Amino acid sequence: MYPVIRPDFADQSRAVWCSPDRFKAWLELAAADAPKVPSGSASCANPVDKVVELGRSLRVTGTPTLFFANGERAGGGMPVGQLRMKLDELARQPATKKN
């Protein structure tokens, strides 16, 4: 979970992490017709601040953002056919060695 769109999403992400059933809490928040923010504390140990910091360092300003093995990135949604073509193209490229 990368709460980039609105600052209050960070608290919602923390609440999911601190829920007894994270999977259920995430589904109820992100995939339900009527989103339900988890109740309870959002003060447990969680990685949300580190995730936000990493995203900022990578200049991720929206989701989804895809990073490919060749260093290219794609921001925003990508149709599955286009993604498949991109992955096939990258699979055909020779591997490069890093020193």
C-alpha positions in Angstrom: 0.0 0.0 0.0 1.5 3.3 -1.1 -0.7 6.2 0.2 0.3 8.8 -2.3 -3.0 10.4 -3.4 -4.1 12.0 -0.2 -2.3 12.4 3.1 -5.2 10.8 5.1 -4.6 7.6 3.2 -1.4 7.1 5.3 -3.5 6.8 8.4 -5.8 4.4 6.6 -2.8 2.3 5.5 -1.5 2.2 9.1 -5.0 1.2 10.3 -4.9 -1.7 7.8 -1.5 -2.8 9.0 -2.6 -2.6 12.6 -5.8 -4.6 12.0 -6.0 -8.2 13.4 -6.9 -9.4 9.9 -5.0 -7.2 7.4 -6.3 -9.0 4.4 -9.9 -8.5 5.4 -9.2 -4.9 6.4 -7.5 -4.1 3.0 -10.3 -5.7 1.0 -12.9 -3.8 3.0 -11.0 -0.5 2.4 -9.7 -0.9 -1.2 -12.0 -3.4 -2.9 -15.5 -2.9 -1.4 -18.3 -1.0 -3.2 -18.6 1.1 0.0 -15.0 1.5 1.4 -14.8 0.9 5.2 -11.8 2.4 7.0 -10.6 0.0 9.7 -11.5 1.1 13.2 -8.9 0.8 16.0 -5.4 2.0 16.6 -3.1 2.9 13.8 -0.1 3.0 16.0 1.4 -0.4 15.8 4.8 -1.0 14.2 4.2 -0.7 10.4 6.2 0.1 7.2 4.0 2.9 5.9 6.5 5.8 6.5 9.3 3.8 5.0 7.2 2.9 1.9 6.3 6.6 1.5 9.9 7.6 1.8 11.0 5.0 -0.8 8.3 6.1 -3.2 9.3 9.7 -2.9 13.0 8.8 -3.5 11.9 7.0 -6.7 9.7 9.9 -7.7 6.6 7.8 -7.7 3.7 10.3 -7.8 0.8 7.9 -8.6 -0.3 4.3 -8.6 0.2 2.1 -10.4 3.8 2.8 -11.3 5.7 0.0 -13.0 9.5 -0.3 -13.1 10.9 -2.6 -15.7 14.2 -4.6 -15.6 15.8 -2.2 -18.1 15.2 0.8 -15.9 12.1 2.1 -17.8 9.1 3.1 -15.8 5.5 3.5 -16.7 3.1 5.6 -14.6 -0.6 4.9 -14.6 -2.6 2.0 -15.9 -1.5 -0.1 -18.8 -3.7 -2.3 -20.8 -2.8 -6.0 -20.3 -2.0 -6.5 -24.0 0.4 -3.6 -23.9 2.0 -4.8 -20.7 2.4 -8.3 -22.2 4.0 -6.9 -25.3 6.4 -4.8 -23.2 7.4 -7.8 -21.1 7.9 -10.0 -24.2 10.1 -7.2 -25.7 12.2 -7.0 -22.6 12.5 -10.9 -22.4 14.0 -10.9 -25.9 16.7 -8.3 -25.1 20.1 -9.8 -24.1 20.9 -9.6 -20.5 23.5 -7.0 -19.5 26.1 -7.6 -16.9 26.5 -5.1 -14.0 30.0 -4.5 -12.6 
